[in-house]
Amino acid sequence: MRIKAVIVDDEIIAREVLRNYLTKYCPQIEILGEAENIKEAVPLIVEKKPQLVFLDVEMPYGNAFDVLEATKDYSYETIFITAFSQYSLQALNKSASYYILKPIDIQELILAVNKVSESIEKNEELNRNKILLENLKLKPEKQQLILPTLQGFDVVKTEDILRLQADGNFTQVYLTNGTKKMVCRFLKHFDDLLEVPFVRVHRSHIINTNYVKSYHKSGTVMLADEVEIEVSGTFKDAFLKVFS
């Protein structure tokens, strides 16, 4: 299966390296064109209607999210190319977007392309770009989170998450409606991803502090679902700081 793609990056050397890597290691990718900034990228995407866009996050005259906003009426998968930025990575991870850190690692590139290829072949009805754009406009507690499950994926609002609990290689996500979801991620993934009001209180637990019902000095916290969770000494100060 051939996948029609375009490359958007302001650095000519970066575009050349990516083009060469794709030609050599990802033969399923057909490059329709390249752009070096947003002014070139938007008309290129509109004209070529690619299935996949390799998109540098930081560019002149704006950034990758401006490109997404300007082309939100067009459906395509995106692989973001980015230098490390905690803010960018949190946003991308919440929307389950594909990204590669600079400098590009060949194995990471192949893996990302294979994942995109699989999504396109399955015709997955998951608009990661739309969720990403919506999240950027909302406060952390109002954002959406894509949860990869054994059956596929679920999209939930972070405000509907009550707590998260480590379960071996998985994480159990407990929702305010009384249901729970087994997610194919370690708890650390969510510890890196979620911001206040989410706080880690134990090596096995992250809680949404908006649903704290009571705290006992002995070192336990009770949530709105009447579940009592230990607050370990390691995380006690961070937990109490939320309420100070």
JOHU-V423445 format. One record per residue. N is the residue number from 1. OMEGA is omega in degrees with one decimal (* if undefined). Layout:
# JOHU-V423445
n=N omega=OMEGA
n=N omega=OMEGA
This chain:
# JOHU-V423445
n=1 omega=178.5
n=2 omega=179.7
n=3 omega=-179.3
n=4 omega=-173.1
n=5 omega=170.7
n=6 omega=-179.9
n=7 omega=177.9
n=8 omega=-179.8
n=9 omega=-175.7
n=10 omega=-178.8
n=11 omega=-177.2
n=12 omega=179.1
n=13 omega=179.1
n=14 omega=178.5
n=15 omega=-179.3
n=16 omega=178.9
n=17 omega=-179.4
n=18 omega=179.0
n=19 omega=-179.8
n=20 omega=178.0
n=21 omega=-178.8
n=22 omega=179.8
n=23 omega=-175.9
n=24 omega=-170.4
n=25 omega=-178.6
n=26 omega=-174.3
n=27 omega=178.9
n=28 omega=-178.5
n=29 omega=175.5
n=30 omega=-176.1
n=31 omega=-177.1
n=32 omega=-178.5
n=33 omega=-178.8
n=34 omega=177.1
n=35 omega=-177.7
n=36 omega=176.6
n=37 omega=-176.5
n=38 omega=-178.7
n=39 omega=177.9
n=40 omega=-172.5
n=41 omega=-175.0
n=42 omega=178.5
n=43 omega=178.3
n=44 omega=179.5
n=45 omega=179.3
n=46 omega=-177.6
n=47 omega=-172.5
n=48 omega=-178.1
n=49 omega=-177.8
n=50 omega=173.0
n=51 omega=-175.7
n=52 omega=175.9
n=53 omega=171.0
n=54 omega=-166.2
n=55 omega=175.0
n=56 omega=-176.5
n=57 omega=-177.5
n=58 omega=-178.9
n=59 omega=174.5
n=60 omega=175.9
n=61 omega=179.8
n=62 omega=178.5
n=63 omega=-175.8
n=64 omega=-176.5
n=65 omega=174.3
n=66 omega=176.6
n=67 omega=179.6
n=68 omega=-179.2
n=69 omega=-177.5
n=70 omega=-177.9
n=71 omega=-174.8
n=72 omega=177.8
n=73 omega=-179.7
n=74 omega=-176.4
n=75 omega=176.3
n=76 omega=174.3
n=77 omega=-179.3
n=78 omega=167.6
n=79 omega=-177.8
n=80 omega=175.3
n=81 omega=-172.4
n=82 omega=164.9
n=83 omega=-173.8
n=84 omega=174.6
n=85 omega=-176.2
n=86 omega=-179.8
n=87 omega=-179.2
n=88 omega=-177.4
n=89 omega=177.0
n=90 omega=-180.0
n=91 omega=-178.5
n=92 omega=-178.9
n=93 omega=179.5
n=94 omega=-179.4
n=95 omega=-179.6
n=96 omega=179.2
n=97 omega=176.9
n=98 omega=177.9
n=99 omega=177.9
n=100 omega=178.0
n=101 omega=173.8
n=102 omega=-6.6
n=103 omega=-173.0
n=104 omega=173.8
n=105 omega=-174.9
n=106 omega=-178.6
n=107 omega=177.4
n=108 omega=178.4
n=109 omega=179.9
n=110 omega=-179.4
n=111 omega=-179.9
n=112 omega=179.4
n=113 omega=178.9
n=114 omega=178.7
n=115 omega=178.3
n=116 omega=179.1
n=117 omega=179.8
n=118 omega=179.2
n=119 omega=-179.4
n=120 omega=179.9
n=121 omega=179.1
n=122 omega=-177.6
n=123 omega=-178.0
n=124 omega=178.5
n=125 omega=-179.5
n=126 omega=-178.7
n=127 omega=-178.8
n=128 omega=-178.6
n=129 omega=-179.2
n=130 omega=179.8
n=131 omega=178.7
n=132 omega=-179.7
n=133 omega=180.0
n=134 omega=-179.4
n=135 omega=-178.2
n=136 omega=-178.3
n=137 omega=-173.1
n=138 omega=172.4
n=139 omega=-176.3
n=140 omega=-176.0
n=141 omega=-179.6
n=142 omega=-175.3
n=143 omega=177.7
n=144 omega=-178.1
n=145 omega=177.0
n=146 omega=-177.8
n=147 omega=176.6
n=148 omega=-179.2
n=149 omega=178.7
n=150 omega=-177.7
n=151 omega=-177.4
n=152 omega=178.1
n=153 omega=173.7
n=154 omega=175.8
n=155 omega=-179.0
n=156 omega=172.8
n=157 omega=-178.7
n=158 omega=-180.0
n=159 omega=178.8
n=160 omega=178.8
n=161 omega=-179.4
n=162 omega=-178.7
n=163 omega=178.3
n=164 omega=-176.9
n=165 omega=177.9
n=166 omega=178.7
n=167 omega=-176.9
n=168 omega=178.6
n=169 omega=-176.4
n=170 omega=173.6
n=171 omega=173.9
n=172 omega=-179.9
n=173 omega=-178.4
n=174 omega=-176.3
n=175 omega=-176.4
n=176 omega=178.9
n=177 omega=176.6
n=178 omega=179.2
n=179 omega=175.3
n=180 omega=-178.9
n=181 omega=175.6
n=182 omega=-173.2
n=183 omega=-177.1
n=184 omega=177.4
n=185 omega=172.9
n=186 omega=178.4
n=187 omega=-179.3
n=188 omega=177.4
n=189 omega=-178.5
n=190 omega=176.4
n=191 omega=177.9
n=192 omega=-169.6
n=193 omega=-171.7
n=194 omega=-179.9
n=195 omega=173.3
n=196 omega=23.8
n=197 omega=178.0
n=198 omega=-178.5
n=199 omega=174.5
n=200 omega=-178.3
n=201 omega=-176.8
n=202 omega=179.1
n=203 omega=-178.6
n=204 omega=-172.8
n=205 omega=166.5
n=206 omega=-178.6
n=207 omega=171.9
n=208 omega=-174.1
n=209 omega=175.0
n=210 omega=-177.0
n=211 omega=175.5
n=212 omega=179.9
n=213 omega=178.5
n=214 omega=176.4
n=215 omega=179.6
n=216 omega=-176.4
n=217 omega=177.9
n=218 omega=175.7
n=219 omega=177.4
n=220 omega=177.6
n=221 omega=177.3
n=222 omega=-179.5
n=223 omega=-175.7
n=224 omega=178.7
n=225 omega=178.4
n=226 omega=177.3
n=227 omega=-179.4
n=228 omega=-175.1
n=229 omega=178.9
n=230 omega=172.1
n=231 omega=-176.1
n=232 omega=-177.3
n=233 omega=-178.4
n=234 omega=-173.7
n=235 omega=-173.7
n=236 omega=-177.0
n=237 omega=-179.8
n=238 omega=179.2
n=239 omega=-177.4
n=240 omega=-179.3
n=241 omega=179.5
n=242 omega=-175.2
n=243 omega=-177.7
n=244 omega=*
